[in-house]
Amino acid sequence: MWRRRTSSPFQLSEHVVVLTGAGISAESGLSTFRDAGGLWEQVDLEDVATPEGWERNPELVRDFYNQRRQQVLAARPNAGHEALVTLENRCQVSVVTQNVDDLHERAGSSHVLHLHGTIMEARSVVDPDEKMPLGEQDLTQNLTCSGGHPMRPNVVWFGEPVPAMERAVELVSRADHLLVVGSSLNVYPAASLVQFVEPGVPISVVDPDARMNLPGARVIRKAASKGVPEWVNGFRAAFSI
């Protein structure tokens, strides 16, 4: 299933694009949103994940994301995240994630594109380009941008455009291998990314409950911590890297 291009003794010139969803972070202890027992069963998304919810009750929204950030800070990257870092040491790897956590970066991945933003940052309510890292700091009403306006979570809410989509399409269209990990590919526009893979490019899916219809795709029905290292080991063996 692999396609070989020219390579050096040190790094293969293949470009692997990895699409990751909530499944890869679930094994690190972070709740998914849509699965049984997920966050959307615990809170009303209209209250905490829409511009209207922010307008109605910004304090509720801040509290929700502050709690989520503390959960992210307490979590640790798992073997799935780490296997992608190992792969990056051998070839070009671009991670396009639907997740708002920073586990890929903390594992050591260098090229991570967050489709839905990141919970680890705040941004101005009037200038989306003015952002502020939060770290362990809570987002409060006293945190303002350079213009004195409130800061909101730097995440894409329902009903908002996905600014990183254009860059994600570009990455996927240049992939030599596409690996989908822990994503149902049911959420748009992220789900449409597979349509931009060039004909003949191998597609693999790592998900114990994979249900998406991707003709010709290789499916590893295992959790990310087992399935991603398995895929990476197979890739390295195929290219002797």
Secondary structure by P-SEA (a helix, b strand, c coil): cccccccccccccbbbbbbbccccccccccccccccccccccccccccccaaaaaacaaaaaaaaaaaaaaaaaccccaaaaaaaaaaaccbbbbbccccccccccccccccccccccccbbbbcccccccccccccccccccccccccccccccccccccccaaaaaaaaaaaccbbbbcccccccccccccccccccccbbbbbccccccccccccccccccccaaaaaaaaaaaaacc
